[in-house]
Amino acid sequence: GKNRTKPVFDTKQESSDEDEEPESAAPELTEEELIQQRLQTATAIPITDSLFDNHKSKTLEANLEYMRLNFGFFIPYVDALEDLEGLMTYLGEKVGIGYSCVYCTKEFYSPSA
């Protein structure tokens, strides 16, 4: 028969001693430990900084306009909102510290992801 090499994209999980060592060498953090680590190392995104890239605006209003034009981000019924600064502070913490998507709430490994 033909000698065939295993494809790189093979998704079968084969168990071996080699596969198990890295997991035991670096134990996963508990959710509480992960939160504490993020609180110590991560920073909230300021309200004048874009939630989606490294763009910095001079004002909150200029930032909202930048994010609307470049990413389609807008706040519905913004005129009825009582605390725009508070909402943007919360979203900056959610992305900058929680690494969460502002749309689907999925969590990532970094704010840029």
Secondary structure as GFF3:
##gff-version 3
##sequence-region A 1 113
A	DSSP	alpha_helix	17	25	.	.	.	ID=ss1
A	DSSP	alpha_helix	31	41	.	.	.	ID=ss2
A	DSSP	alpha_helix	60	71	.	.	.	ID=ss3
A	DSSP	three_ten_helix	78	80	.	.	.	ID=ss4
A	DSSP	alpha_helix	84	96	.	.	.	ID=ss5
###
